[in-house]
Each structure stands twice: as C-alpha cells, then as structure tokens.
Amino acid sequence: MNCTIEIHDVTGVEAAARAFVQVMGEDTVFALYGNMGVGKTTLIKAVCKELGVEETVTSPTFAIVNEYSLPNGAPVYHFDCYRVEKLEELFDLGFEEYLYSDALCFIEWPELVEPLLPERAIKVTIRERDNGSRVVDINR
C-alpha cells in the first residue's frame, strides 16, 4: 500500500503525523529519505508525540541512536545515519538487533545503510515543493 501525505506548512505537521500513524499498521521499520532540512526529524518528533512518547525527541546525529518509550513501555529507536562512514560502526552498535527487535525504528539517512535494512522496511520519502510545502510518500 502506498500513501501520500501533504504538509502545506509547519502547522500541518501534527495532522501529517496523525495520518502517518494511521497508515503504519504492523510495520516497525521506517526508512526516511529526503534532503538536508526537509523535515525528517520534525516528522519523527511529531509521530513520536502522536504515539504518546513523552521524552524530548531530538536528532541522534552524534549518538547515532536515541531511544524513547511508548506509554506501554515499548521502545522506539530513532537513528540518524548521516555520520556513519562504515557499516562496521553499526555492527558494533548492534544495529541489526534493533531492526529485528519488532520495536519501532525510524531511520534518517538510510541510503547509507541500505544493505542492512530488512526487506520489510517501509520507504518514506519527504520532498519539498517550490512553494515550501512538503510531500511525504510512504511506500510498502
């Protein structure tokens, strides 16, 4: 199932997060593609808030992974692979264990780690239009 969500301006991010959560289904690994500054972290923050995460959601640019908790205590993992230079760095981190844990995983800059992504990873592409609005394409 493919889905497109439009975000006309920053005030539409919460509605986009609600729509995103509605189409997540049983999927757990979401690979977010998009240019620098397009809103990958902003969308993940809004989705986490919609899911009930109470911690402050921040980009794990330097840590590579941040962990948050859902209201039921289940973990949510947020990866930023922008600074990953070698896949071995992720092996040392236990990256594959996270991906196959059945916990929610949101991955920014997944193109750098595609060989490690499970087949079932959902591709989420965020594009900016000329007018500044965003389009979020979710492809299964």
C-alpha positions, 0 to 999 in steps of 0.5 A, spaced: 500 500 500 502 506 498 500 513 501 501 520 500 501 525 505 501 533 504 504 538 509 502 545 506 506 548 512 509 547 519 502 547 522 500 541 518 505 537 521 501 534 527 495 532 522 501 529 517 503 525 523 496 523 525 495 520 518 502 517 518 500 513 524 494 511 521 497 508 515 503 504 519 499 498 521 504 492 523 510 495 520 516 497 525 521 499 520 521 506 517 526 508 512 526 516 511 529 519 505 529 526 503 534 532 503 538 536 508 532 540 512 526 537 509 523 535 515 525 528 517 526 529 524 520 534 525 516 528 522 519 523 527 518 528 533 511 529 531 509 521 530 513 520 536 508 525 540 502 522 536 504 515 539 504 518 546 512 518 547 513 523 552 521 524 552 524 530 548 525 527 541 531 530 538 536 528 532 541 522 534 546 525 529 552 524 534 549 518 538 547 515 532 541 512 536 536 515 541 531 511 544 524 513 547 518 509 550 511 508 548 506 509 554 506 501 554 513 501 555 515 499 548 521 502 545 522 506 539 529 507 536 530 513 532 537 513 528 540 518 524 545 515 519 548 521 516 555 520 520 556 513 519 562 512 514 562 504 515 557 499 516 562 496 521 560 502 526 553 499 526 555 492 527 558 494 533 552 498 535 548 492 534 544 495 529 541 489 526 538 487 533 534 493 533 531 492 526 529 485 528 527 487 535 519 488 532 520 495 536 519 501 532 525 504 528 525 510 524 531 511 520 534 518 517 539 517 512 538 510 510 541 510 503 547 509 507 545 503 510 541 500 505 544 493 505 542 492 512 535 494 512 530 488 512 526 487 506 520 489 510 522 496 511 517 501 509 520 507 504 518 514 506 520 519 502 519 527 504 520 532 498 519 539 498 515 543 493 517 550 490 512 553 494 515 550 501 510 545 502 512 538 503 510 531 500 511 525 504 510 518 500 510 512 504 511 506 500 510 498 502 
